[in-house]
Amino acid sequence: MPLHAAGLPDRGAGPAAPASTCVQDRVTPSYTPTLRALLGSCAAVRPPAPGNRMLVVGLPSTPGHRPLPQVEDELAVLSAAVPASTVLRGERATRRAVRDGLRTHRWAHLSCHGGQDLTRPSQGGVVLHDAVLTVADLKSDRYAHGEFVFLSACQTALGGAGVPDEAMAVTSAFQYTGWRQVVGTLWSVGAITAAEVTADVYDALASDGTLNTDGAAQALYGAVRKLRKAGHPPPCLGAVRAFGHLIHHREGGTPTMRSKHRGKGPHTSDDDPPDGGPSGEDALDLPPETVERQELAQQLFDLGLYEPAESVMRDLLADYERFLGPGHPMTISLYDTLGHTLYQRRLLPEAEAMHREAYERAARHLGTDAHETLAYAHNLGAALVMGDEWDEGLALIGQTLEGRDAVLGPGHPDTLDTASLLGSVLFKAGDQQEGYELLNRAYTGYQAAVGPDHLQTLAVGGDLVAALHTLGHRREAGLLLVDILGHYARTLGPHHQLTLETQQRLRRMSWFINITC
């Protein structure tokens, strides 16, 4: 709840705005997920970090996602502020490299894509070159040196919808694991605005090649007030001492919407083409009303208000067609996102039409083997199956798997996602043995790619349990489900909804087990 934004926001912007119109004009707010986390962070005695170095992670482009050209601006700011930095840029910003770097640096800045799953908030995280660094990943680490981390990525301070009393967000995960101060993101803000905030924050904190983060909250709010005085709408920005200084999430284009419906509906993600039309810089040169529609569409989607989100997206699509052109990656991506929005409204024929438009345009402008085209093919195949068009859907999903095997490799998470989808569909279509083999491939592949505790691994494992049980391998199914239950209990806790649902599933299979802390 952004209490710092309470007040009179319609009077709080522009040079002539009256003073003290909302909370953040009167105080510098701070948030903490729990009092225990606050006390533990303040009381911790920290060993000295190995030098005053900063970990800088920047991904101007990420496989399967739209480009973020403003990341280069942020990297330049950080290079000037703290010259003695460890920079992980582009392909070097892998999940393993970032986790290792976070353990040995006092300060960190991550500029990349991010996102939150409102139904499974532990799956939220920041998108790196090869994988997502999730809340669940962070919970297993400890950062003894962590002093200040700035997460310039989407929705890092956004929690889940099902457990509003639990602070399950990337920012809270960072604090729970040792970082004293975290800057995170709640809602949508323009990419250029995010770069401006970054520049102003580090201008206030940096001196002689080092950072004094004692004034981090004040630095953030100084940057926010500067934006408001310049006439920007008053953003719901918040600051935290010992926890995250909450800023809006920023995006370079269309709304970021990730949702995987393995065998249950279209798989959509922010797999946005990095190029194929005007450059990323040109894509940002849009009229103010178009930028406002981008942000409004994201907010409506995040809140689950799919009907008004659809209306705004259709207006935004008309803008993109006019200003960017039909072959621009942002235009193509928005067709796919609109398809997912229509699916959420259970308008399956309309959703299929949008996914088909995205796929056909991508194939025409980017090529049939482009990884973005393959992502849209995956989504269209799922939509076709959901619409009972099994023959076309199965053929397209099979072609997508072949393409991803060739382009991304058989162990890539996107390839495994398509293998899982095809396995589920084949199993339901009656080809149970081949379906089982694909699900088993996806499960073992995810174990190697993202780890046995990752929620993606466990979700596919649940599908594999169903396949084993149907094929009559009940003992193997039960043992696998026991293993999955143990991972859920360790990762999410014994009282989490997924842990309890898995325990209930075991009971239905007559495998009784008790979970204790």
TORNU-365626 format. One record per atom (N, C-alpha, C): x, y negated, z negated. Coordinates in pm, whole numbers, plus 32768, in hexadecimal, padded with zeros to 4 digits. Layout:
REM TORNU-365626
XYZ...
This chain:
REM TORNU-365626
80568077800080008000800080597F848000805B7F36806D80B47EC18075807E7E4A802680877E517FA280517DE77F4D80967D617F6481137D677F96815B7CEA7FAF81177C95801A80BF7CD2806C807D7C8980D97FF77C4C80AC7FCE7C6680317F4E7C3080037F527B9880037EE47B5B802D7EDF7AC9802E7E897A9780A17EB87A2F80E17E6E79EF814D7EC579F181CB7ECF7A64820E7F2C7A6D827D7F097A1282F37E8779EE83027E64799783727E98790A835E7EC578E982E67EFC786482CD7F92786A82B77FCE78E282C8805878F3829F80BE78EF830C809E78C5838780FF78C483F3810E7838842D8182781F8465819B77A184AA81DC77398453821976D484938261766D8448820B761E83E6818A76108408813375BE83B280E4760F834D8107768E833C80BC76E282DF80CE76B38250806376B682008070768E817380C576F18126810176C480BA815877198069810577768011814277E57FE8810978427F86808078757FB0807578A5802E7FF678DA805D7FE879708047805379B5802780487A43800980B87A6B7FA880B07AE67F7981097B137F0E819C7AFF7F3381C17B217FAD824E7B1C7FD182847A8D7FDA822D7A297FD3825C799E7FCA827C79777F3B824E79C67EDC825F79A27E4E82CC79F57E0A82DE7A727E37833E7ACB7DF783877B1A7E6283F17B5F7E3A84337BC07E9184097C4A7E6183A87C897EA283717D087E6F83D47D7A7E7B83C47DDD7E2484117E587E2983B37ECE7E1383D27F3D7E5583817FB67E4983D8802B7E20839D808B7DDF83E181087DC2837981787DCB839F81EE7DFC833B82597E07830A828A7D80836682917D1E834082BA7C96839B82717C34836C82647BB983C082277B52843C827C7B35842B82FF7B3B849E83577B24850B833E7B8C84E1832D7C0A854383137C748588828D7C5D853D82297C31857681A67C1785DC81AD7BA585B681EC7B37861081F57AC5868D82477AE6867982B47B2D86EB83077B51874C82C07BAB871782717C0A876F822A7C6687BC81BC7C1F877981767BC587BC81087B7F8822813C7B1B880781B07ADE885E81E27A7488D282337AA788CD825A7B28893382B47B5C89BD82757B588A2082C27B2B8AAC82987B318AE682D27BB08B11827C7C0B8B3882AA7C8F8BCF82B17C9D8C01831C7CD68C90831F7CF48CB082BC7D638D2782867D648D4882277DCD8D4782697E568D1082207EB68D0F82537F3F8D9C824D7F788DBC82A57FD88E4182A480138E53822E80728E5F81B680398E70813D80898DEC80FA80A58DF2807980BF8D78802E80DD8D57803981718D2C80B181978D0880C982228C7180D9822E8C4080B682A38BB280BF82BF8B9B8126832E8B37817B831A8B0F81D883838AA8819183DB8AC58187845B8A6D814584BB8A4081AC852289BE81C48529898482238587892C81D685E8894981E0866888FB819886CC88DF81ED8745886181F2876E883A823D87E687EC81E488468833819C889E87ED814B8903879681A0895D87BE821E8971876A827C89BC8773830389778703834A897786F983CB893586B3842B899586E684A389A786A485028A028611851489E085BC84FE8A45852D85108A3284E4849A89F78526842789E984E783B389AA8504833689FC84B182D189E884C682538A318545820F89FE858581BF8A538600817B8A2885E2810C89C4864580EE8971863E8081891086B58024892B86AA7FCE898F871D7F7C89B4874C7F1F894786F47EF988E9871B7E9D887F877A7EDD881B87887F61882187E77FA487C888757F6F87DF88957F51885C891A7F1B887989307E97882F88C77E44882688D37DC687DC88EF7DE2874888A97E46870F88BF7E668684894D7E9C866D897F7EEE86C98A067F2186BC8A6D7EB186C08A547E4C87158AB17DDB871B8AB07D8D86988A3A7D7A865E8A2F7D3485DD8A7D7D7F85718A6D7E01856D8AAE7E5185058B457E5885198B717E5B85978C017E5D85B28C437DDD85808BFD7D6C858D8C337CEE855C8C2A7CE384C58BBE7D1A848B8BAA7D0D83FA8C0B7D6683AC8C1B7DE383D68C737E4283918CCA7E8683F98D3A7E49841D8D8E7E8384878DBD7F1184688DD57F2F83E88E037FB683C18D8A801283B38D4D803284248CD5808584248CEE8107846E8CA9817084448CA681ED848F8C2C81E984E98C4281E5856B8BD381D485CA8BB48259860C8B38828585FF8B0582FB86458A9F82C986AA8AC782C187278A738288878F8A4F82F387F589D282F2882089A7834C888B89BB83DD88688A05842688BC8A1684B588AC8A5D84DB882B8AAA847E87F18AF1849C87748A93849C86FC8A1D8462870C89BF8457869C896B84D5869089AB8543866E896485C1865C893585CE85CB88DD862B85B788A6864185308915866584CD896C86BF84F489D886E7849A8A378673847E8A5D862884E78ABC85BA84D48A83854E84798A038530848889C584C9843589BB84F883A489938574838E898A85A783058A1385A682C28A7A85CD830C8B0185CB82D38B2D853C82B58B0E84DF83108B36845482FC8AF0841382868A72843482708A2983FA82018A658421817A8AA6849481758AE084C380F78B5F847780D08B9F843581308C2383FB81158C29836581298BB88323813B8BB8829381528B63824C80E98B8B81D380CE8B46818280698ACC813C80A48AD8811481218A6B80CE81668A4D811881E889D2810B821889AC814C8295894180FA82DB894580FE836088DF80BC83B288BC811C8423883B813D8431880C8196849B87AC814984F487CE813F8573877B80F985D58755815C864286D9818B863D86AF81F7869686188204869185E3826886D58556828986CA853A82CF864584BF82C7861B8493830D85A383FD832485AC83C8836B854B83388383854C830B83CD84D1828883D284BC824F8416844881DC846D847681CF84DF8439815D8538844C8102852483D3809084E483E6803A84C183768002853B832F7FF785AC83757FC186248335802F867782F380AC866A8324811E86B182EA8190864E82DA818885F7827881EA858A826E827985B9825C828F8632822E8318866282208359867A82A783098677831483408685839A836885FF83D5834585918392836E850F83C3840484FF83BB843A84A8840F84CA8495840A84FC8437847585808434848685C083E284EE85F1843F855B85E2841285D986008465864C8691844E867586E284B5866B876E84AD8692878184ED871C87FD84F987478814852587D087E285B387E887F4860C878587D48698879B876086CC87488732867F86E686C786B0868E8695863D86388629865985EE85F185F78591862A86128506865E85AA84C6868885B4843A860D859783E685D485FE83A8855185F38368855C85DA82D384E985B9829884DF85AC8207850A862E81C484DE86A081FC8504872181C4859B873681C885DC87098234866F8714823C86B186C281CE8681864881BD86C085ED815D86B2862080CE8642866180B08629868F8027869086F57FF886D2873880578734879D803087C08765801F87D386E38037885686A5802D885F864C7FB388D986297F8C88F285C87F21895F85687F50894784E77F3B89A184807F6C89D784307EF58A49845C7EC38A7F84207E498AAF83927E5F8AD8836F7EDB8B1182EB7EF58AA882877F278A3082B57F4789D082627F8E89A681E57F4489BD81737F81899B80F37F44892C80AC7F91893680A9801688D7805C806688CB809D80F0884F80B6811B883780ED81A087C5809F81E187D98079825F8778802D82AD8747808A831C86C580AC8318868A8106837A863A80B583DF867B8090844B8638804384B485FA80A78515859080E884E7854D8150853384BA8152850B84688196855B83D88191854983A881D984CB834E819D848382FA81DF841D8348822583AF83BF81F5838F840F823A832A83DC8225829D838981BF8286835081AB820182BD81D381FB828E8217826382028240826A81F582CC8231819B82DE81D1818583608195811983AE81DE80E18412819A807C846781D87FEF843F81B17F8E847681FB7F02845581E27EC284B3817C7EF2853081767EB1859381217ED6858B808F7F4B855380707F78854B7FE57FA184BB7FC67F4084607FBE7F6283D27FAD7FA783B27F2A7F9F840E7EC77FE183F47E47807184237E4680A1845A7EB5812B84887EBD817784337F2181EB84047EF8823C83AF7F4F829284077FA8825884398014829E8492806F82BE844580EE8330840080ED835B83B2816083F283BA816B8427839081DD84B8839881F084FE833C818C84C882C58175850882698118850D82A2808B849E82DD805E849D83167FD784FC838E7FCF850683DC803A8563844D803A85F2841D8029861483AE806A869A8377805A86B3834F7FC9864F83107F8A866782E77F00866D835E7EA1861683BE7EB5861884357E5F86A0847A7E6386E584707ED4876384B97EE487DD84637EC887C883EA7E91883A839F7E5F884E83137E92880F82EC7EFF882382657F3487D782007EDF881B81957EB887DD81347E5E877D80D67EA587A080AB7F1C874D804A7F63873A807A7FF386BD80718022869B80A380A68641803D80EC8660801E816786077FCF81BA85BE80308215853A802D821184EA80888263847F803D82AE8425808582F183C58048834C8339807E833682D780258339824B804B832581FC804C83A781F37FD983E9819C7FCD845E81EB7FA784D981A97F6B853A81E87F4D85BA821F7EBF85BD82927EAF85F982CC7E2C8610831D7E35868F83277DC986D8836F7DCA875684027DEB8744843D7E2887AA84C97E5087A285247DD8878F85087D6D87D5855C7CF787C985527CBE873C84DA7CBE870484C87C8E867B851A7CE18619851D7D64862B856C7DBB85D385FF7D9785DA86317D7B865386BD7D54866286D87CCF861C86787C74862186887BF285DD868E7C06854686377C5C851286387C76848286BD7CB4845986ED7D1484A7876D7D53848987DD7CEB848387E17C9384E8884B7C2E84EC88457BD2847387CD7BA7844D87C07B4B83DC87E27B8E835787BB7C0D834787D77C5482CA886E7C6382B788B47C8F831F89447CA5830F89927C22830C895B7BBA8349899B7B38833C899C7B0A82AA89337B2F8260892B7B0981D3897E7B658179898F7BE381A189D17C44814A8A677C5281638A957C3581DD8B1F7C5182028B7B7BDB81E48BF37BFD81B78C597B99819E8CE17BDC819F8D3C7BA981F18DC57BDE81F88DC97C7382148D727CA0826C8D737D2B82968D387D8E82358CF47D5F81CF8CB47DB9816E8C277D8881528BDA7DD881088B507DB680E98B3D7DA580538AF27D3F802D8AC37D2F7FA48A2C7D447FA78A017DBC7F8489747DE07F94891E7DBD7F1B89577D7A7EB889067D527E4488937CF87E6E88A67CAD7ED8883C7C527F0587F17C857F7E87E97D0A7F8E87AC7D42800687197D1E801386CE7D257FA486407D037FAA862C7C727FD3867C7C187F9786717B8B7FBA86987B71804B86FD7BBB807A87287BAB810586BA7BD2816686767C418147860A7C6D819F85997C0781A085737BD9812B85047B7C812785287AF4816285A87AD0815D85D37A5881A485BF7A68823985DF7ADF826F85CB7AF982FD85377AF6832184E47B2D82CA84547B2F82E4841B7AA182E584427A528282840E79C8827B843B797882F584B37992832484E4794E839B848B796D8413846279EB842184087A10848E838279C98481835079C2840982CC798383F582D278EE8414833E78AD83EA834B781E840683597803849B838D786684E4839B785785758318787085BF82AE78948574822C78A585B18204793485C982557996859D822D7A2285A981B87A3F854C81607A9C857180F97AC58512813B7AF8849380FD7AE0841F813C7B0983A281427BA0839681B47BDD83AD81BC7C6F83A781B77CA08318817F7D16830781767D51828181FD7D888259825C7D31823F82E17D5E821B82EE7D62818483337DC5815483477DD080C583D87DEA80A684017DD3802C848B7DEE8005848D7E3B7F8384F77E847F7185037ED97EFC858E7ECB7EC285957EC87E4186167ED57E00861A7F617DC686837FAB7DE3869280387DC0863A80937E1585E780597E68859F80A77ECD859C80527F4B8550807B7FAF855D80418034851F7FB9804485667F65808A85307EE280B384DD7EFC812F845A7EFB812184047F32818983EC7ECC81F784177EED827283F57E9A82E483A07EEB834383627EA783A483107EEE840683667F4A845B83277FB384938371800284F4836F7FB8857783D87FCD85C383E27F86864183E97FE886B483B27FBF872283B08010879983D37FBC8811840B7FFD887484307FB688ED83C37FBA895583578002893F82F3800E89A78270803F896F823E80AB89AA81BB80DD898581BE812088FE8149813988C381488175883F819081FA883A81D2821387CB8216829287B481B682EF876F8192835C87AF812F83B68777815C8445878B81868487872181B385108729814C856986E6812285D0872D80C7862F86EF80D386B2873A80F0871D86F38102879D8734808F87F8870B8047882887707FD5888187577FF889068797804689578751807789D2878A80048A3087A07FD88A3B881F7F6B8A94883F7EE38A5E88177EDF89E087EA7E6089AA87BA7E36892D88067E8A88FA88587E65888288A27EDF884988E57ED187DC892D7F4287A389757FB487808917802A87A7894080A3877A88F780C986F4892E80C8868E88DC80F4860B8909816385DC88B181BD859388EB822C855C88A0825384DA88E082B0849488A182E0841A88DF8352843C893C833B849F8995839C84C789F9839384668A6E83C483EE8A5C83B183878ABD842B837A8B15841883708B988488836B8BF384E382F78BD48568830D8BD985C482A18BBC85D782418C2D85B082668CA485C5820B8D14856B82378D85857081EB8DF2852082108E6684C3819F8E8A84F681298E9F84A980B18EB984F9803D8E8684B87FD18E5C85017F638E22854F7F918DA885BA7F4B8D8B860F7F718D1A85C77F5B8C9886017F948C2C85C57F838BA885B87EF18B83861B7E9D8BA986137E0F8B8A859D7DCF8BD085877DF58C5085157DBF8C9884927DEA8C5984917E678C2684167E9C8BEC83EA7E4B8B7584467E098B3084247DBB8ABB83F37D308ADE84057D078B5B83DD7C818B86834A7C828BAD82F47C8F8B4882657C998B5D821F7C238B1D81A77C008B4E815D7B928B1081407BAE8A7D81357B478A2B811C7B5B899B809F7BAE897E80367B9B89CE7FBC7BE789B37FD17C7D89CE80297C9E8A2C80487D2A8A4580957D6689D080F47D1B899C81407D4A892880E27D5F88B180837D0588A080227D1488337FCF7D9488467FAB7DB188C47F5F7E2D88DD7FB27EA888BB80347EA388DB808C7F1488B780857F2F882280967EC687D4809A7ED6874380137F01870C7FA67EC887437F217EEC87157F017F7E87367F287FAA87AE7F10803587D47F55809487757FD280758752801C80CA86F57FD780D0866C7FB0805D863B7F72805985B67EEF80A685B37E9C8095861B7E1C80DC86207E32817386277E94819C86777EB0822B86827EE1826385FD7F3D821B85BC7F73824A853D7F06825A84D47EA0820584DB7E33820B847A7DC9827284A07DDB82B585127D798317853D7CFB82DA85797D01825C85A17C8D821885DE7C98822786757C78829E86A57C9782C1872F7C3D827C87957BBF826387717B66822287D17B94819487F07BAA813C878D7BDE80B887AE7C6C80BF87E77CBC812287BD7D42813187F57D3A814B888B7CDA819F88B37CC981BA89437CAA813B89907C5080E989597C2B806E899E7CA2801189B17CF2800289467D677FAB894F7DCE7FE689B07DE0806989AD7E4180A88A087E1980978A9A7D98809C8AB67D6E80888B427D8B7FF98B707D767F988B197D9D7F0F8B3C7E347F048B4D7E7E7F478AF57F0F7F448AFD7F3F7F898B7D7EFB7FF38BA47F1F80398C1F7F0D7FDF8C987EA27F908C987E8E7F318D057F007ECB8D097F2D7E9E8C947F9E7E418C8D801C7E818CC580367EFD8C9D80AF7F408CCC80AC7F548D6480397F7C8D97802D7F8C8E28804A7F088E71801F7E9C8E36802F7E198E7580BE7DE58E6880F57DEB8DEE81757DAA8DD581EE7E058DEA81DB7E888DD6824B7EE58DE082467F3C8E5C81CD7F598E8981BE7FAC8F008197803A8EDD815E80838F3E812A810B8F24819681728F07821281588F33827B81BB8F1F82D7819E8EAC82B981348E5F831081148DEF8300817D8D81836D81A28D3E8362820A8CD6830081E88C6782F281668C44829481428BDB820481558C0A81E9813B8C8A816481528CC1814381E78CBF81A282378CEE818C82C88CF1817782FD8C6381CA82CF8C0781BF82FD8B7C813882DC8B40810482668B618085823E8B27801282958B5A801982C28BD77FB483218C067FB4839E8BAF802B83D18B90803584488B3C8000842E8AB0802483BB8A777FF5839889F07F5D838689ED7F26834C8A577E96833E8A5F7E5383C78A667E9484258AAA7E5F84AD8AAD7E5784E98A227EBF84D389D17EBC850689487E4E84C488F77E3C8442890A7DD383F988C27D4A843188E57D33844C89667CB3848589917CA1851389597D0F855D89507D0585E289137CD885D788827D0E857788397CE5856487AD7C50854687A27C17850D880A7B8784F2880C7B38856888457B8085D588647B45864E889C7B08863589267B3C85D5896E7B1285BB89F87B7486048A547B6486888A5C7BCA86DB8A9C7BDA86C38B317B6E86B68B817B84869B8C117BCC86168C297BA785B08BDC7BEA852E8BEC7C7C85378BC17C9685818B547D2085938B277D7385DA8B917D3B86428BCB7D82868B8C347DA386308CAA7D4585D98CD07D5D857F8D407DD185208D247DDB84ED8CAA7E4884928C877ECF84DC8C867ED185558C4D7F4C85A38C4D7F7785C68CDB7F1585E48D317F3586048DBC7F70858B8E047F3785158DE97F6A849C8E287FFB84828DFD801784948D7C809F84808D4A810084E28D8C80D7855F8D95812F85C58DCF814885AA8E6380E0858D8EAD80F085798F3D814384FC8F5B812E84928F0F817F841A8F25821284348F018228847A8E9482B284978E6D82F784EE8ED682B085528F0982EB85A78F70830D85578FED82B784F7900D82CC84A79086833E8444907683468405900283A883988FEF842A83C68FAE842584308F5D849B845B8F1384D384E08F43847F852E8F8A84AA85B18FB8846F86208F63845886928FA1841586FE8F5A846B873D8EED84F0872D8EF88548876A8E95857287098E268543868D8E2A8566862D8DC1852A865C8D3D8575864A8CCF8542867E8C4F84C286388C2684B085B98C52843285748C3383BD85B58C7C83D385D78CFD836C861A8D4B834686A08D0B83AA86E78CDD838F87688C9D833F87578C1C835886E98BD3830A86CF8B5A827786B78B7D825F866A8BE681D486508C0F819486CE8C4781E287258C8881AC87A48CB9818187FC8C4481D287FD8BDB81AE88488B62812788188B2C811787968B22809A875E8AED8023877F8B46803687728BCA7FC987918C267FA588248C1D8009887C8C157FEB890A8C0A7F9889298B907FBB88EC8B1F7F6C89018AA67EDE88CD8AB67ECF88598AF77E4A88208B0D7DF688798B677E3488B38BCD7DEB890D8C277DB789878BDC7E0B89C08B887DE18A358B3B7D6F8A118ADC7D7B899C8A9C7D1089728A447C8D895E8A8F7C97893A8B107C20892A8B627BF689A98BA87C2A8A1C8B7C7C098AA08BB27C338AB38C437C938A648C6F7CCB8A788CF57D4C8ACA8CE57D3A8B498CC37DA78B9D8C977E0D8BB78D057DE08BD58D7E7E3E8BFA8DE77E9F8B888E067E698B108E1D7EC08A9F8E3C7F158A7A8DC37EDA8A808D4C7F248A5C8CD57F988ABC8CBB7F7E8B3F8CC47FE98BA08CAD80598B928D1480338B7C8D9180998B6D8DF880F08AF38DDF80B18A858DB880FE8A0A8DA281578A168D2781248A528CBD81768A638C4581EC8ABF8C6281D58B298CB082428B828CD682AC8B3A8D2882818AE68D8882DF8A988DD8832C8A368D7F82E789FD8D1E8329899F8CC3839489E48C7183778A5D8C4283DB8AA68BF684558AC58C4C84408AEE8CC884B18B078D2285028A878D3784BC8A188D4A8501899A8D5F8550896F8CE58516897B8C70855C89528BF685D089B08BD785BF8A308BF586308A8C8BE686A68A5D8C39868A8A318CB486F58A088D0F872D897F8CEE86D889218CCA870388978CB6873988808C2986F288B18BC4871688978B398761890A8AF7874D89838B2B878989F88AEF87268A468A9B873A8AC88A8D86D68B1B8A4786CB8AFF89B287328AC08974872D8AA688E587028A1B88BF86E089C8892286B6893F8903862B894188C1861488EC885C859188EC8819851B88D88877852A888488DE84BB8871893D84A088F1898B850B893889B284F989B889F784B38A1C899C84DC8A208920849D8A7B88C1840C8A5888A983EC89D688AD836189AC889C830A89E4890C833E89DC898882F38A1389F982EB8AAB89F083568AEC89C483528B7D89B282E78BA4894C82DE8B5788E082798B72887981EC8B6088B181D98AF388FB81558ADA8936812F8B4A8995818A8B6F89EE816C8BD98A4E81538C5D8A0781A08C7A899F81898CF5895481008CFA891680D58C8A88D980508C86889B7FE28C9789027FF38C5489767F8C8C5A89DE7F858CE78A1A7FF98D238A367FF98DAA8A6D7FBB8E0E8A0C7FD98DFD898C7FA18E5889287F098E4F89277ED68DD7892E7E458DC6892C7E068DF489B07E548DED8A1D7E208E178A9F7E248EAE8AB17E5F8EF68A507E608F878A567EE68FC78A717F498F778A9A7FD08FAC8AB2801D8FA58A2E7FF98FFF89D380288FF3894A80BD900E893B80F2906E8985817F9090897581D9901D89A381BD8FE68A1A820F8F768A4981FB8EFB89F181808EE789C381688E77896781B78E8588E781B98F0088B182088F198837829C8EFE885082D18F2C88C083608F1A88DD83848E8688E7832D8E36892383488DA7892D83418D6388A582DF8D8A885382D78D5187CD83508D778779837C8DF2878883F38E1E873E846E8DD1876D84788DBA87F084E78D6A882684E38CDD87ED846C8CA187E984608C1887B684858C13872284588C7586D584738C75864585088C83862885498CE4866685D98CF5864E86278C7F868585F88C4686F4863B8BD1872C86338B5886D285BE8B40869785AF8AD0863A86048AE585BC860F8B61858E86658B7B851A86F48B4E853587238B6985AE87AC8B4285D287B78AAD85EE874F8A72862C875889E686598742898385E986DE899B859486BB8937852F86BD896E84A186D089F3849286DC8A2D840E865F8A7983E2866F8ADA838A85FC8B2C835F85988AE1830985C08A7182C985648A268274851689BB82BF853A89A6833D84F8893B83888465895E83A0840F88FC83958380891783A083598948842B83A2891E849183878951851783A289E8851C840F8A1284DF842F8AA184D883C18AEE849083948AB88421832F8AFD83D082A88B02841782888A98846282098A9884AB82098B05851782768B128561827E8B7B85C682808C05858382C38C0B850E82C28C8884C482368CB4849F81E08C54847E81558C768460810D8CB384D781298C7E855180EF8CB985CA81258D4785E081A68D5985C281E18DDE85D481A58E42857281858E1684F981428E6D849880BD8E9F84D0806F8E44850B7FEE8E6A854480008ED085B480678EBC8606807F8F19867480A58FA3864080FF8FA785DD8128902785A380B190708565805E9027851F7FEA906384DC7F8A909C85437F72905285AF7F17908186187F4D90FD865D7FD19104866D800E917786AF801991F086537FED91E185D77FED925185798068925B852380C491FD852F813D91FF84DE812391B1845C80CB91E6840A809B919A839781079187832D815A91ED831A81C391DD82B68226917082DF824F9172835F82AB910B838E826C9081838581EA907983A581A48FF9839C81A28FC7830D8185902182AF81808FF9822382068FCC81EE82709015821282F68FEF81E483208F69821C83008F50829B83228ED082D782D48E60829382558E79827482058E11823382378DF681A682668E5C816082A38E4680DC831D8DEA80E9836E8E04815083E58DB1816783BD8D20818683588D0F81DA83298C8981FC82F38C42818182A98C8B812E82738C5180B382E58C1F805A834F8C6C804F83C18C417FFE83FF8BC18032840B8BB580B684438B3A80F183E88AC380D783648AD680E783068A6980CB83108A3D803983158A9E7FDE831A8A7D7F5083998A307F2D84098A587F6984878A127F4D848C89897F8D8455897E800684608900805183F7889A8026837C88C88016830D886C7FFB82DC88717F6A82FE88DB7F2482CF88EA7E9B825F89507E92824B898C7E1D81E889F87E0E815789CB7E19813E894A7E0A80B3891B7E0B808E88D17E8B80E888D17EEC80C988907F6B805E88DF7FB5800F889980067FA088D8804B7FCF894C80A3803E893B80EC806E89A68143809D8A1F80F280DB8A06807F81048A758029808A8AC27FF880258A7A7FCA7FAD8ABB7F967F618B0480057F5B8AC9807E7F168B0B80ED7F5E8B8C81137FE38B898111802F8C028133801B8C6C80C880178C4480497FFE8CA37FDD7F758CE37FED7F108C9380107E8A8CC880257E868D28809C7ED48D0781037EDD8D6081777F188DE7814F7F7B8DE580F77FB48E6280C57F4C8EB380797EFC8E6F802A7E948EB67FDD7E328EFB803C7E0F8EB680A77DB28EF381077DEF8F6E81497E758F6E81517EBA8FE3818A7EDA904A811E7EA6903380A37EBB908D80317F4B908F80037F969024801D801C90167FE780148FAE7F787FFE8FD97EFE7FEB8F7D7E9080738F527E5A807F8ED17E4480FD8E9C7E1280E08E1D7DC581298E057D5C811B8D8B7D0D81928D307D2781788CAE7D2E81E08C4B7D4481EE8BF97CC482668BF47C8F82808BA17C1A82EF8B407C3982F58AD47BEB835D8A707C0283E68AAC7BE2
